Amino acid sequence: MHPRNPYNKPPDFAELARRYPPLRPHVFINHTGSSTINFKSLAAQKRLTEALFRLDYGLSLTLPDDRLCPPVPNRLNYVLWLQDIVKSTCGSATVRGLDIGTGSSAIYPLLACSIEHTWNFVATDIDERSVQFAKQNVSQNSMDSRIVVERVQADGPMLQPLHTGLMDFDFTMCNPPFYSSAEDVSRSGEFKEFGPNAVCSGAEVEMITPGGETNFVARIFSKSLQLRTKCRWYTSMLGKMSSIPDLVSLFREHNVDNYAITEFIQGQTRRWAIGWSFQDARLPDTFARVSNPTLQNIMPSRNTLHHAFPGARSANILASALRNVLVLINGVTVTSSAPPAIYDHSSTMLVHARSNTWSRAARRGKLPETVHADQELPVLRCSVECRGRSSYTSSDIACELLFTWVEGKDRLVFESFASHVSRKVTSTLQEFGDVI
Ligand code: SAH
């Protein structure tokens, strides 16, 4: 479950039914005395999705009986993860997304546009019936100027709107058909999205695709290799954890090191999402890595590095040592940002380095100190957060520097900067007489 997902506990169905009367006939009191609905009933599932759409997002939804009824909490997880990605790596005033396989509900564009007022979408599907309903859902919510629904061909290019569009996209998203065949569906024991024993109204086109989801996402990846920076982040939801290693191998084969993996746990259902980028903006580990032990050897490398200074007396002293060190590094500009309130004391400095002047090779004159004429971008942007106690005795939290890679091509530049700064901070603290 995404930490910002408000559906982290079961809804109060009786209250929902009071506020959305069409749900009322489906609510009953179970053996524990709580109100619930019958998840085996498609009508009950549909009324629940409509109720959440109406009451929480002010949206109205028309769902056909023969297509998937999307559960809102599960779909919201993916939107919130994209919101994290967009907020940390995209600076544009208007955000453009592509939803591949939007389905009859157009749930992702509708949810996302109601939460984020600067977001716009192109939404595609191959299924004529879903496209008709998706268009109707967009229109009945007066979102036509922000969401364009397009019918595409099953064997056509998966990223068609990026080929033809004049403008670049900030992200692509997709909830692909997960399975390769009807046997694959029955083997998986799905569909638990609505809870145990829930029914699934998914049509074959929504559930099954040749080669399953791995092949579907591999097709998107292969197109992205041509389009590269035309879109900042290419992403997809995945229904099977086993698809992730195959896709990561593909990334590694093509030297794509800027990727992210996340996991959504919603009741009994586990889903994953994967994203990759050809741009230099990097994601903090909280959005790009998960702690699931099974996935550790395929996680992207860390973009967040901790260096502890257990002897430093306070975060304030650590911050002034850091400031002293940073001003002495050639080509580095520092700006400060407001401290987050989680720690006793913390301050963040944003570092912008025009060239690598700190590595051993640079100091021996083996690396050019000046920026190449064709290189307008900095070699490194990172944030350095100084966190810890406000005084030596106030708590037992150790002081630490938290380096987060924000932008750059070369991981070694970031890592060498973090170790250079940490070494220098240690000696500066010693000069201050501050390390015990
Ligand atoms: N986004 C919706 C529907 C997901 S089901 C939701 O999350 O509820 C997968 C969708 O992908 C189906 O609507 C299916 O018709 C569509 N689809 C299958 N192959 C496609 C392709 N090549 N291009 C675009 N959409 C496709």
Residues whose N, C-alpha, C, O or C-beta is under 5 A from the ligand:
A	BS01	SAH	L68 P70 I100 G101 T102 G103 T124 D125 I126 D127 S130 Q153 A154 N175 P176 P177 V205 E206
